[in-house]
Amino acid sequence: MTIKLTSLSHGAGCGCKIPAADLHPIVRALPRSDDPNVLVGHANADDAGVYRLRDDLAIVQTVDFFTPIVDDPYDFGRIAATNALSDVWAMGGEPVSALNLVAFSLETLGAEVLREILRGGGDVAAAAGVAVLGGHSIDDAEPKYGMAVTGTVHPDEVLTNAGGRAGDALVLTKPLGAGAVATATKRGIADNAIQAAAIAVMTQLNRDGARAARAAGAHALTDVTGFGLLGHLHELTLASGLAAELDAAAVPAIDGVLELLEDDRALAGGSKRNRAFAGDFATFADRVPEPHRRLVCDAMTSGGLLAAVPTDRADELGGVVIGRLLDGAAGSIRVS
């Protein structure tokens, strides 16, 4: 009998992250390196670390793994690899190599399922021009997969979440809602069409969007994953010392997701935690419908890039303008 991978996971995809409200105080208390070659560390909750090797070369390092968000092992591998590679592009870099990270029970699921997961990850890496060099595995009843990725960037071309400027347009390059689709799938209320649409979004590489953002002179860049759009925008605005205004109606959703979010049956646990956390820094205009409020807190997996770019170049990214940065209390967001 085939076992559904999602039946073995306590939280699907990036929804299994430790909540931002709990994680940020822990990370803030950690000591920071005083090595002058550390260009980006953990101070601003950025997507990856950046270390300068030479005046013209720095490495970008990141790691990302999670529990199954789909039942098909090949698609699970593809989504997890796409998500891991994204963090390098979100720093303005180009991924070069990767190591597989595997937690898996061969006894329960069998070798063929693991081969398919790794094949999916390998195919995505190959499409991105990234060499998979090996990896590490442990025995675990709850399957998990991802990658540790190394990339390169010129030290003067690093993009962080801290460079936003007042007046910048906020551009999002992928629709939201994968968290809702995953939850709806587990609860048997998602049809094949919406599942396929979500997989297509989650397996879309952020490579072209990142290159377009660099070419358009982006001031700040991050990607949208498990902390939701509001959570990751909060990190960007806090690091940039600015506030933000978000147009809820402009935020793109995977086809059918807003209908799923009409009630709370498809509301992921991670999305609920994101909504609670957002209460500390975000306010909603009365006219914002409940499905849109839920969407901007969706615990997204392998989401798009969120870029702060000059207004006159916002249309160069191929995404959607969803708001703007402005002077105000650092980290605060108004959703209207």
NORHU-V804071 format. One record per pair of residues at least 12 apart in sequence whose ideal C-beta (glycine too) atoms are under 8 Angstrom apart, sorted by the first residue. I is the first residue (numbers start at 1). J is the second residue. D is the distance in Angstrom with one decimal. If there is no record, write none. Layout:
# NORHU-V804071
i=I j=J d=D
i=I j=J d=D
This chain:
# NORHU-V804071
i=3 j=108 d=7.1
i=3 j=109 d=6.3
i=4 j=71 d=4.5
i=5 j=68 d=3.7
i=5 j=70 d=7.1
i=5 j=71 d=5.0
i=5 j=72 d=7.8
i=5 j=73 d=6.5
i=5 j=76 d=6.1
i=5 j=109 d=8.0
i=5 j=113 d=7.8
i=5 j=143 d=6.2
i=6 j=68 d=5.2
i=6 j=69 d=7.0
i=6 j=70 d=6.8
i=6 j=71 d=5.5
i=6 j=182 d=7.2
i=6 j=185 d=6.7
i=6 j=186 d=5.3
i=7 j=186 d=7.7
i=8 j=67 d=7.7
i=8 j=68 d=6.9
i=8 j=141 d=7.1
i=8 j=142 d=5.5
i=8 j=143 d=6.0
i=9 j=67 d=3.5
i=9 j=68 d=5.0
i=9 j=69 d=7.9
i=9 j=142 d=6.1
i=9 j=143 d=7.3
i=10 j=67 d=6.9
i=10 j=142 d=6.9
i=11 j=67 d=6.2
i=11 j=268 d=7.5
i=11 j=269 d=6.1
i=11 j=270 d=6.0
i=12 j=67 d=6.4
i=12 j=68 d=6.7
i=12 j=69 d=4.3
i=12 j=179 d=7.4
i=12 j=182 d=3.9
i=12 j=183 d=7.0
i=12 j=186 d=6.9
i=12 j=268 d=7.1
i=12 j=301 d=7.4
i=13 j=66 d=5.2
i=13 j=67 d=7.0
i=13 j=68 d=7.6
i=13 j=69 d=3.2
i=13 j=79 d=7.1
i=13 j=83 d=7.8
i=13 j=178 d=6.8
i=13 j=179 d=7.3
i=13 j=182 d=6.0
i=13 j=202 d=7.9
i=13 j=226 d=7.5
i=13 j=299 d=7.6
i=13 j=301 d=3.3
i=13 j=302 d=7.5
i=14 j=66 d=5.8
i=14 j=69 d=7.9
i=14 j=83 d=7.1
i=14 j=179 d=7.6
i=14 j=225 d=4.5
i=14 j=226 d=3.1
i=14 j=270 d=7.3
i=14 j=299 d=6.0
i=14 j=300 d=6.5
i=14 j=301 d=4.3
i=14 j=302 d=7.6
i=15 j=69 d=7.7
i=15 j=179 d=5.3
i=15 j=182 d=6.9
i=15 j=183 d=7.9
i=15 j=226 d=6.0
i=15 j=268 d=4.8
i=15 j=269 d=6.6
i=15 j=270 d=3.4
i=15 j=271 d=7.2
i=15 j=299 d=3.9
i=15 j=301 d=7.1
i=16 j=66 d=5.3
i=16 j=67 d=4.8
i=16 j=226 d=7.7
i=16 j=270 d=7.3
i=17 j=66 d=7.6
i=17 j=225 d=7.8
i=17 j=226 d=3.9
i=17 j=227 d=7.1
i=17 j=270 d=6.6
i=17 j=299 d=7.6
i=19 j=270 d=7.5
i=19 j=273 d=4.4
i=19 j=274 d=7.8
i=19 j=277 d=6.6
i=20 j=227 d=4.7
i=20 j=231 d=5.2
i=20 j=273 d=8.0
i=20 j=274 d=7.4
i=20 j=277 d=5.4
i=21 j=273 d=7.3
i=21 j=276 d=7.4
i=21 j=277 d=4.4
i=21 j=280 d=7.7
i=24 j=45 d=6.6
i=27 j=42 d=5.5
i=27 j=45 d=7.0
i=30 j=42 d=6.6
i=37 j=51 d=5.7
i=37 j=52 d=4.3
i=37 j=53 d=7.6
i=38 j=50 d=7.7
i=38 j=51 d=5.9
i=38 j=52 d=7.9
i=39 j=51 d=6.7
i=39 j=52 d=5.5
i=39 j=58 d=5.9
i=39 j=155 d=6.1
i=39 j=158 d=5.8
i=40 j=91 d=6.9
i=40 j=158 d=6.5
i=40 j=160 d=5.8
i=44 j=160 d=6.8
i=44 j=161 d=6.0
i=44 j=162 d=5.2
i=44 j=235 d=7.1
i=44 j=238 d=7.7
i=44 j=239 d=3.9
i=45 j=161 d=7.3
i=45 j=235 d=4.7
i=45 j=239 d=7.4
i=46 j=91 d=7.1
i=46 j=160 d=5.4
i=46 j=161 d=5.4
i=46 j=162 d=7.6
i=46 j=222 d=7.4
i=46 j=235 d=8.0
i=46 j=239 d=7.5
i=47 j=62 d=6.6
i=47 j=86 d=7.7
i=47 j=87 d=4.2
i=47 j=90 d=4.1
i=47 j=91 d=5.8
i=47 j=161 d=7.4
i=47 j=222 d=5.8
i=47 j=223 d=6.1
i=48 j=60 d=5.0
i=48 j=61 d=6.1
i=48 j=62 d=3.7
i=48 j=87 d=4.5
i=48 j=88 d=6.0
i=48 j=90 d=7.1
i=48 j=91 d=4.9
i=48 j=93 d=7.6
i=48 j=151 d=7.7
i=49 j=61 d=5.0
i=49 j=62 d=7.2
i=50 j=91 d=6.1
i=50 j=93 d=7.6
i=50 j=153 d=6.7
i=50 j=155 d=7.9
i=50 j=158 d=5.4
i=52 j=155 d=5.0
i=55 j=155 d=6.9
i=56 j=154 d=6.1
i=56 j=155 d=7.3
i=57 j=152 d=6.4
i=57 j=154 d=7.1
i=57 j=155 d=7.4
i=58 j=93 d=8.0
i=58 j=152 d=7.1
i=58 j=153 d=5.3
i=58 j=154 d=7.1
i=58 j=155 d=4.7
i=58 j=158 d=6.8
i=59 j=150 d=5.9
i=59 j=151 d=7.0
i=59 j=152 d=6.1
i=59 j=153 d=7.9
i=60 j=87 d=7.9
i=60 j=88 d=4.8
i=60 j=91 d=5.0
i=60 j=93 d=3.9
i=60 j=95 d=7.8
i=60 j=150 d=7.0
i=60 j=151 d=4.0
i=60 j=152 d=6.8
i=60 j=153 d=5.5
i=61 j=148 d=7.6
i=61 j=149 d=7.5
i=61 j=150 d=5.6
i=61 j=151 d=7.8
i=62 j=84 d=6.9
i=62 j=87 d=3.9
i=62 j=88 d=6.0
i=62 j=148 d=7.3
i=62 j=149 d=5.3
i=62 j=151 d=7.9
i=63 j=84 d=7.3
i=63 j=101 d=7.0
i=63 j=146 d=7.1
i=63 j=147 d=7.3
i=63 j=148 d=4.2
i=63 j=149 d=7.3
i=64 j=80 d=7.6
i=64 j=83 d=5.7
i=64 j=84 d=4.1
i=64 j=87 d=6.3
i=64 j=146 d=4.9
i=64 j=147 d=6.8
i=64 j=149 d=7.8
i=65 j=80 d=6.6
i=65 j=84 d=7.3
i=65 j=101 d=4.6
i=65 j=103 d=7.7
i=65 j=144 d=5.3
i=65 j=145 d=6.0
i=65 j=146 d=2.4
i=65 j=147 d=7.2
i=66 j=80 d=6.5
i=66 j=83 d=7.5
i=66 j=144 d=6.3
i=66 j=145 d=7.6
i=66 j=146 d=6.2
i=66 j=301 d=7.2
i=67 j=142 d=6.2
i=67 j=143 d=6.8
i=67 j=144 d=5.5
i=68 j=143 d=6.0
i=69 j=178 d=7.0
i=69 j=182 d=4.8
i=69 j=202 d=7.4
i=69 j=301 d=5.2
i=70 j=182 d=7.5
i=70 j=185 d=7.5
i=70 j=195 d=7.4
i=70 j=199 d=6.4
i=71 j=185 d=7.9
i=72 j=116 d=7.9
i=73 j=113 d=4.8
i=73 j=114 d=7.6
i=73 j=116 d=3.9
i=73 j=117 d=4.6
i=73 j=120 d=7.0
i=74 j=116 d=4.6
i=74 j=117 d=7.2
i=74 j=119 d=6.2
i=74 j=120 d=4.2
i=75 j=120 d=6.4
i=75 j=199 d=5.5
i=75 j=203 d=7.4
i=76 j=117 d=5.6
i=76 j=120 d=6.6
i=76 j=145 d=6.5
i=77 j=116 d=6.8
i=77 j=117 d=4.0
i=77 j=118 d=6.2
i=77 j=119 d=6.5
i=77 j=120 d=2.6
i=77 j=121 d=4.1
i=77 j=122 d=7.6
i=77 j=123 d=7.9
i=77 j=124 d=7.5
i=77 j=145 d=6.2
i=78 j=120 d=4.1
i=78 j=121 d=6.9
i=78 j=123 d=6.7
i=78 j=124 d=5.1
i=78 j=199 d=8.0
i=78 j=203 d=4.8
i=79 j=120 d=7.9
i=79 j=199 d=7.0
i=79 j=202 d=4.5
i=79 j=203 d=5.9
i=79 j=301 d=6.5
i=79 j=302 d=5.4
i=80 j=117 d=7.9
i=80 j=120 d=7.9
i=80 j=121 d=6.3
i=80 j=145 d=4.8
i=80 j=146 d=4.9
i=80 j=147 d=7.1
i=80 j=302 d=7.9
i=81 j=98 d=7.5
i=81 j=120 d=6.9
i=81 j=121 d=3.9
i=81 j=122 d=7.8
i=81 j=124 d=4.0
i=81 j=125 d=5.8
i=81 j=146 d=7.7
i=81 j=147 d=5.7
i=82 j=124 d=5.4
i=82 j=202 d=6.5
i=82 j=203 d=5.2
i=82 j=204 d=7.2
i=82 j=205 d=6.1
i=82 j=206 d=7.9
i=82 j=302 d=5.0
i=83 j=146 d=7.3
i=83 j=202 d=7.3
i=83 j=225 d=6.8
i=83 j=301 d=6.2
i=83 j=302 d=3.8
i=84 j=98 d=7.0
i=84 j=146 d=5.2
i=84 j=147 d=3.9
i=84 j=148 d=7.7
i=84 j=149 d=5.3
i=85 j=98 d=7.4
i=85 j=124 d=7.2
i=85 j=125 d=7.3
i=85 j=128 d=5.6
i=85 j=130 d=6.5
i=85 j=147 d=7.3
i=85 j=149 d=5.8
i=85 j=205 d=6.9
i=85 j=206 d=7.6
i=85 j=207 d=7.9
i=86 j=205 d=7.8
i=86 j=206 d=4.6
i=86 j=223 d=4.9
i=86 j=225 d=7.9
i=86 j=302 d=6.6
i=86 j=305 d=7.8
i=87 j=149 d=6.9
i=87 j=223 d=6.7
i=88 j=149 d=5.5
i=88 j=150 d=7.9
i=88 j=151 d=3.6
i=89 j=151 d=8.0
i=89 j=205 d=8.0
i=89 j=206 d=4.7
i=89 j=207 d=5.8
i=89 j=209 d=7.5
i=89 j=210 d=3.6
i=89 j=223 d=7.8
i=89 j=305 d=7.3
i=90 j=159 d=7.4
i=90 j=206 d=7.0
i=90 j=210 d=6.7
i=90 j=221 d=5.5
i=90 j=222 d=5.5
i=90 j=223 d=4.5
i=90 j=305 d=6.2
i=91 j=151 d=7.5
i=91 j=153 d=6.4
i=91 j=158 d=6.1
i=91 j=159 d=5.9
i=91 j=160 d=7.0
i=91 j=221 d=7.4
i=92 j=153 d=5.5
i=92 j=157 d=5.4
i=92 j=158 d=5.4
i=92 j=159 d=3.5
i=92 j=210 d=7.0
i=92 j=214 d=5.8
i=92 j=221 d=6.6
i=93 j=151 d=4.0
i=93 j=152 d=6.0
i=93 j=153 d=3.6
i=93 j=158 d=7.5
i=94 j=151 d=5.5
i=94 j=152 d=6.0
i=94 j=153 d=7.1
i=95 j=128 d=6.2
i=95 j=129 d=8.0
i=95 j=130 d=4.8
i=95 j=149 d=5.2
i=95 j=150 d=7.3
i=95 j=151 d=4.2
i=96 j=130 d=6.5
i=96 j=131 d=7.1
i=96 j=150 d=5.7
i=96 j=151 d=5.5
i=96 j=152 d=5.8
i=97 j=130 d=6.3
i=97 j=131 d=4.8
i=97 j=132 d=7.5
i=97 j=133 d=5.3
i=97 j=149 d=7.4
i=97 j=150 d=5.1
i=98 j=125 d=5.6
i=98 j=130 d=5.4
i=98 j=131 d=7.3
i=98 j=132 d=5.2
i=98 j=133 d=7.1
i=98 j=147 d=4.4
i=98 j=148 d=6.7
i=98 j=149 d=4.7
i=98 j=150 d=7.4
i=99 j=132 d=7.4
i=99 j=133 d=5.9
i=99 j=134 d=5.8
i=99 j=135 d=4.6
i=99 j=136 d=7.0
i=99 j=147 d=6.4
i=99 j=148 d=4.5
i=99 j=149 d=8.0
i=100 j=118 d=6.3
i=100 j=121 d=6.4
i=100 j=132 d=6.4
i=100 j=134 d=7.2
i=100 j=135 d=3.0
i=100 j=136 d=7.4
i=100 j=137 d=7.7
i=100 j=145 d=7.4
i=100 j=147 d=6.1
i=101 j=135 d=6.2
i=101 j=136 d=6.1
i=101 j=137 d=8.0
i=101 j=144 d=7.5
i=101 j=145 d=6.8
i=101 j=146 d=4.9
i=101 j=147 d=6.3
i=101 j=148 d=6.3
i=102 j=114 d=7.0
i=102 j=117 d=7.7
i=102 j=118 d=7.6
i=102 j=135 d=6.4
i=102 j=136 d=7.1
i=102 j=137 d=3.9
i=102 j=138 d=7.3
i=102 j=144 d=7.4
i=102 j=145 d=5.8
i=103 j=137 d=7.3
i=103 j=138 d=5.3
i=103 j=139 d=7.8
i=103 j=140 d=3.6
i=103 j=142 d=7.0
i=103 j=143 d=6.3
i=103 j=144 d=3.9
i=103 j=145 d=7.5
i=104 j=117 d=7.8
i=104 j=137 d=6.5
i=104 j=138 d=7.9
i=104 j=139 d=7.2
i=104 j=140 d=6.3
i=104 j=143 d=5.1
i=104 j=144 d=7.6
i=104 j=145 d=7.6
i=105 j=139 d=6.1
i=105 j=140 d=6.4
i=105 j=141 d=5.3
i=105 j=143 d=7.1
i=106 j=139 d=7.4
i=108 j=141 d=6.7
i=109 j=143 d=6.8
i=117 j=143 d=7.8
i=117 j=145 d=5.3
i=118 j=145 d=8.0
i=121 j=145 d=6.8
i=121 j=147 d=6.6
i=124 j=203 d=7.1
i=124 j=205 d=7.5
i=125 j=147 d=7.7
i=127 j=205 d=7.1
i=128 j=205 d=5.9
i=128 j=207 d=6.3
i=130 j=149 d=7.2
i=132 j=147 d=7.8
i=135 j=147 d=7.8
i=157 j=214 d=7.0
i=159 j=213 d=7.2
i=159 j=214 d=6.9
i=159 j=218 d=6.1
i=159 j=220 d=6.9
i=159 j=221 d=4.2
i=160 j=220 d=6.6
i=160 j=221 d=7.5
i=160 j=239 d=7.1
i=161 j=220 d=5.5
i=161 j=221 d=7.1
i=161 j=222 d=4.5
i=161 j=232 d=8.0
i=161 j=235 d=5.6
i=161 j=236 d=4.3
i=161 j=239 d=4.8
i=161 j=240 d=7.2
i=162 j=220 d=6.6
i=162 j=236 d=7.9
i=162 j=239 d=3.8
i=162 j=240 d=5.5
i=163 j=219 d=4.4
i=163 j=220 d=4.4
i=163 j=240 d=6.5
i=163 j=308 d=7.3
i=164 j=219 d=5.4
i=164 j=220 d=4.0
i=164 j=236 d=6.0
i=164 j=237 d=6.9
i=164 j=239 d=7.9
i=164 j=240 d=3.5
i=164 j=242 d=5.6
i=164 j=308 d=4.0
i=164 j=325 d=4.9
i=165 j=219 d=5.1
i=165 j=240 d=7.6
i=165 j=242 d=7.7
i=165 j=308 d=7.0
i=165 j=325 d=6.7
i=166 j=242 d=5.9
i=166 j=325 d=5.7
i=166 j=326 d=5.4
i=166 j=327 d=4.9
i=167 j=311 d=6.5
i=167 j=324 d=6.7
i=167 j=325 d=6.8
i=167 j=326 d=7.1
i=168 j=219 d=5.8
i=168 j=220 d=7.4
i=168 j=308 d=4.0
i=168 j=309 d=6.0
i=168 j=310 d=6.6
i=168 j=311 d=7.1
i=168 j=324 d=6.4
i=168 j=325 d=4.5
i=169 j=308 d=7.4
i=169 j=309 d=5.7
i=169 j=310 d=7.3
i=169 j=311 d=4.7
i=169 j=314 d=3.9
i=169 j=321 d=5.1
i=169 j=323 d=7.8
i=169 j=324 d=5.6
i=170 j=233 d=7.2
i=170 j=244 d=6.6
i=170 j=246 d=7.3
i=170 j=306 d=6.5
i=170 j=307 d=7.3
i=170 j=308 d=6.0
i=170 j=321 d=6.9
i=170 j=322 d=5.4
i=170 j=323 d=4.4
i=170 j=324 d=5.9
i=170 j=325 d=6.7
i=171 j=213 d=7.8
i=171 j=305 d=7.9
i=171 j=306 d=7.4
i=171 j=307 d=4.7
i=171 j=309 d=5.9
i=171 j=314 d=5.3
i=171 j=317 d=4.8
i=171 j=319 d=4.4
i=171 j=320 d=6.7
i=171 j=321 d=5.6
i=171 j=322 d=7.2
i=172 j=224 d=7.0
i=172 j=229 d=7.3
i=172 j=251 d=6.9
i=172 j=252 d=6.7
i=172 j=304 d=5.6
i=172 j=305 d=7.5
i=172 j=306 d=5.5
i=172 j=319 d=5.4
i=172 j=320 d=5.5
i=172 j=322 d=5.1
i=173 j=206 d=7.0
i=173 j=209 d=4.1
i=173 j=304 d=3.7
i=173 j=305 d=4.7
i=173 j=306 d=7.9
i=173 j=307 d=7.5
i=173 j=317 d=6.1
i=173 j=318 d=6.6
i=173 j=319 d=3.8
i=173 j=320 d=7.9
i=174 j=201 d=5.5
i=174 j=204 d=6.4
i=174 j=206 d=7.9
i=174 j=209 d=8.0
i=174 j=224 d=7.6
i=174 j=252 d=7.6
i=174 j=303 d=5.5
i=174 j=304 d=2.7
i=174 j=305 d=7.7
i=174 j=319 d=7.7
i=175 j=201 d=6.0
i=175 j=252 d=3.9
i=175 j=253 d=5.3
i=175 j=254 d=4.8
i=175 j=257 d=7.7
i=175 j=304 d=7.6
i=176 j=224 d=7.0
i=176 j=228 d=8.0
i=176 j=229 d=6.1
i=176 j=251 d=6.5
i=176 j=252 d=6.9
i=176 j=253 d=5.8
i=176 j=254 d=7.0
i=176 j=257 d=7.2
i=176 j=295 d=5.5
i=176 j=296 d=7.4
i=176 j=298 d=5.0
i=176 j=300 d=5.5
i=176 j=303 d=6.6
i=177 j=198 d=6.9
i=177 j=253 d=5.0
i=177 j=254 d=4.0
i=177 j=257 d=3.2
i=177 j=258 d=7.8
i=177 j=260 d=7.5
i=177 j=261 d=7.7
i=177 j=295 d=6.3
i=177 j=298 d=5.6
i=177 j=300 d=7.5
i=178 j=198 d=4.9
i=178 j=201 d=6.5
i=178 j=202 d=5.5
i=178 j=254 d=6.9
i=178 j=298 d=7.3
i=178 j=300 d=5.3
i=178 j=301 d=4.8
i=178 j=302 d=7.1
i=178 j=303 d=7.2
i=179 j=228 d=7.9
i=179 j=268 d=4.2
i=179 j=270 d=6.3
i=179 j=271 d=5.2
i=179 j=298 d=4.5
i=179 j=299 d=3.8
i=179 j=300 d=5.8
i=179 j=301 d=6.8
i=180 j=257 d=5.3
i=180 j=260 d=5.1
i=180 j=261 d=5.7
i=180 j=266 d=4.4
i=180 j=267 d=7.0
i=180 j=268 d=6.6
i=180 j=271 d=7.2
i=180 j=294 d=7.4
i=180 j=295 d=7.8
i=180 j=298 d=5.7
i=181 j=194 d=5.7
i=181 j=195 d=6.3
i=181 j=197 d=7.8
i=181 j=198 d=4.0
i=181 j=254 d=6.5
i=181 j=257 d=6.6
i=181 j=260 d=7.2
i=181 j=266 d=7.4
i=182 j=198 d=7.5
i=182 j=268 d=6.7
i=182 j=301 d=7.2
i=183 j=265 d=8.0
i=183 j=266 d=4.9
i=183 j=267 d=6.6
i=183 j=268 d=4.4
i=183 j=271 d=8.0
i=184 j=260 d=5.3
i=184 j=265 d=7.1
i=184 j=266 d=3.9
i=187 j=265 d=6.2
i=187 j=266 d=7.1
i=189 j=260 d=7.4
i=189 j=265 d=6.0
i=189 j=266 d=6.6
i=190 j=260 d=7.2
i=190 j=266 d=7.5
i=191 j=256 d=7.9
i=193 j=255 d=7.8
i=193 j=256 d=7.1
i=194 j=254 d=7.0
i=194 j=255 d=6.9
i=194 j=256 d=4.3
i=194 j=257 d=7.3
i=194 j=260 d=7.4
i=197 j=254 d=5.2
i=197 j=255 d=5.3
i=197 j=256 d=7.0
i=198 j=254 d=5.5
i=201 j=254 d=5.8
i=201 j=302 d=7.6
i=201 j=303 d=7.9
i=201 j=304 d=8.0
i=202 j=301 d=5.7
i=202 j=302 d=4.0
i=202 j=303 d=8.0
i=203 j=302 d=7.2
i=204 j=304 d=7.9
i=206 j=223 d=6.3
i=206 j=304 d=6.6
i=206 j=305 d=5.3
i=208 j=318 d=7.4
i=209 j=304 d=6.6
i=209 j=305 d=4.7
i=209 j=307 d=7.8
i=209 j=317 d=6.2
i=209 j=318 d=6.7
i=209 j=319 d=6.7
i=210 j=305 d=6.2
i=212 j=316 d=5.8
i=212 j=317 d=4.8
i=212 j=318 d=6.2
i=213 j=305 d=6.3
i=213 j=307 d=4.5
i=213 j=309 d=6.7
i=213 j=317 d=5.7
i=215 j=316 d=6.8
i=216 j=307 d=7.8
i=216 j=309 d=5.2
i=216 j=310 d=7.4
i=216 j=313 d=4.2
i=216 j=314 d=7.6
i=216 j=316 d=4.2
i=216 j=317 d=6.0
i=217 j=309 d=6.6
i=217 j=310 d=5.9
i=217 j=313 d=6.1
i=218 j=307 d=4.7
i=218 j=308 d=6.5
i=218 j=309 d=4.7
i=219 j=308 d=5.0
i=219 j=309 d=6.8
i=219 j=310 d=7.6
i=220 j=236 d=5.6
i=220 j=239 d=7.7
i=220 j=240 d=5.9
i=220 j=307 d=7.2
i=220 j=308 d=4.1
i=221 j=305 d=6.1
i=221 j=306 d=7.3
i=221 j=307 d=5.1
i=221 j=308 d=7.5
i=222 j=235 d=6.8
i=222 j=236 d=5.5
i=222 j=305 d=7.2
i=222 j=306 d=5.3
i=223 j=303 d=6.0
i=223 j=304 d=6.8
i=223 j=305 d=5.3
i=223 j=306 d=6.9
i=224 j=300 d=5.2
i=224 j=303 d=3.7
i=224 j=304 d=6.0
i=224 j=305 d=7.7
i=224 j=306 d=5.5
i=225 j=300 d=5.6
i=225 j=301 d=6.4
i=225 j=302 d=7.1
i=225 j=303 d=5.5
i=226 j=270 d=5.9
i=226 j=299 d=5.1
i=226 j=300 d=6.9
i=226 j=301 d=7.0
i=227 j=274 d=6.0
i=227 j=277 d=7.8
i=227 j=299 d=7.6
i=228 j=270 d=8.0
i=228 j=271 d=6.6
i=228 j=274 d=4.0
i=228 j=278 d=7.5
i=228 j=296 d=6.6
i=228 j=297 d=4.5
i=228 j=298 d=5.5
i=228 j=299 d=6.0
i=228 j=300 d=6.4
i=229 j=246 d=7.8
i=229 j=251 d=6.7
i=229 j=295 d=7.8
i=229 j=296 d=4.7
i=229 j=297 d=7.4
i=229 j=298 d=7.3
i=229 j=300 d=7.3
i=229 j=306 d=7.2
i=230 j=246 d=7.8
i=230 j=274 d=6.7
i=230 j=278 d=4.5
i=230 j=281 d=8.0
i=230 j=282 d=5.3
i=230 j=296 d=5.1
i=230 j=297 d=5.7
i=230 j=333 d=6.1
i=230 j=335 d=7.6
i=231 j=274 d=5.4
i=231 j=277 d=6.4
i=231 j=278 d=6.9
i=231 j=297 d=7.7
i=232 j=306 d=6.1
i=233 j=246 d=7.1
i=233 j=306 d=6.4
i=233 j=333 d=6.0
i=234 j=278 d=7.4
i=234 j=281 d=5.3
i=234 j=282 d=7.3
i=234 j=331 d=5.3
i=234 j=333 d=6.3
i=236 j=306 d=6.8
i=236 j=308 d=6.8
i=237 j=325 d=6.8
i=237 j=330 d=6.4
i=237 j=331 d=5.1
i=237 j=332 d=7.1
i=237 j=333 d=6.7
i=238 j=330 d=5.4
i=238 j=331 d=3.6
i=240 j=308 d=7.3
i=240 j=325 d=6.9
i=240 j=330 d=7.6
i=241 j=330 d=4.8
i=242 j=325 d=4.8
i=242 j=326 d=6.6
i=242 j=327 d=6.6
i=242 j=328 d=6.8
i=242 j=330 d=6.4
i=243 j=325 d=7.3
i=243 j=326 d=5.5
i=243 j=327 d=6.9
i=243 j=328 d=2.9
i=243 j=329 d=5.7
i=243 j=330 d=7.1
i=243 j=331 d=7.5
i=243 j=332 d=4.5
i=243 j=333 d=6.9
i=243 j=334 d=7.3
i=244 j=323 d=5.8
i=244 j=324 d=7.0
i=244 j=325 d=5.5
i=244 j=326 d=7.0
i=244 j=332 d=7.5
i=244 j=333 d=4.8
i=244 j=334 d=7.3
i=245 j=323 d=5.2
i=245 j=324 d=5.6
i=245 j=326 d=6.0
i=245 j=333 d=7.6
i=245 j=334 d=5.0
i=245 j=336 d=6.7
i=246 j=296 d=6.9
i=246 j=322 d=6.1
i=246 j=323 d=4.0
i=246 j=333 d=5.9
i=246 j=334 d=6.9
i=246 j=335 d=4.7
i=246 j=336 d=7.2
i=247 j=322 d=5.8
i=247 j=323 d=5.5
i=247 j=336 d=6.5
i=248 j=284 d=7.7
i=248 j=288 d=4.7
i=248 j=289 d=7.8
i=248 j=292 d=4.2
i=248 j=293 d=7.3
i=248 j=295 d=7.8
i=248 j=296 d=6.5
i=248 j=335 d=5.3
i=248 j=336 d=6.8
i=249 j=292 d=6.9
i=250 j=320 d=6.1
i=250 j=321 d=6.7
i=250 j=322 d=4.7
i=250 j=323 d=7.4
i=251 j=292 d=6.9
i=251 j=295 d=6.1
i=251 j=296 d=5.9
i=251 j=320 d=7.6
i=251 j=322 d=5.1
i=252 j=320 d=5.1
i=252 j=322 d=7.9
i=253 j=295 d=5.5
i=257 j=295 d=6.8
i=257 j=298 d=7.8
i=258 j=291 d=4.7
i=258 j=292 d=7.3
i=258 j=295 d=6.6
i=259 j=291 d=7.8
i=261 j=290 d=7.6
i=261 j=291 d=4.0
i=261 j=294 d=4.4
i=261 j=295 d=6.1
i=262 j=290 d=7.8
i=262 j=291 d=5.7
i=264 j=294 d=7.9
i=267 j=294 d=6.2
i=268 j=298 d=7.3
i=268 j=299 d=4.9
i=269 j=299 d=7.9
i=270 j=299 d=3.3
i=271 j=294 d=6.7
i=271 j=297 d=5.2
i=271 j=298 d=5.2
i=271 j=299 d=4.6
i=273 j=299 d=7.9
i=274 j=297 d=4.2
i=274 j=298 d=7.6
i=274 j=299 d=6.0
i=275 j=293 d=7.4
i=275 j=294 d=7.3
i=275 j=297 d=4.3
i=278 j=297 d=5.9
i=278 j=333 d=7.7
i=281 j=331 d=5.2
i=281 j=332 d=5.5
i=281 j=333 d=6.1
i=282 j=332 d=7.5
i=282 j=333 d=4.4
i=282 j=334 d=7.6
i=282 j=335 d=6.1
i=283 j=332 d=7.9
i=283 j=333 d=7.6
i=283 j=334 d=5.6
i=283 j=335 d=7.0
i=284 j=335 d=4.8
i=284 j=336 d=7.9
i=285 j=334 d=7.5
i=285 j=335 d=6.7
i=285 j=336 d=4.2
i=287 j=336 d=7.5
i=288 j=335 d=5.8
i=288 j=336 d=6.9
i=293 j=335 d=7.4
i=296 j=335 d=6.4
i=304 j=319 d=6.7
i=305 j=317 d=7.8
i=305 j=319 d=7.4
i=307 j=319 d=7.4
i=308 j=325 d=5.7
i=311 j=324 d=7.5
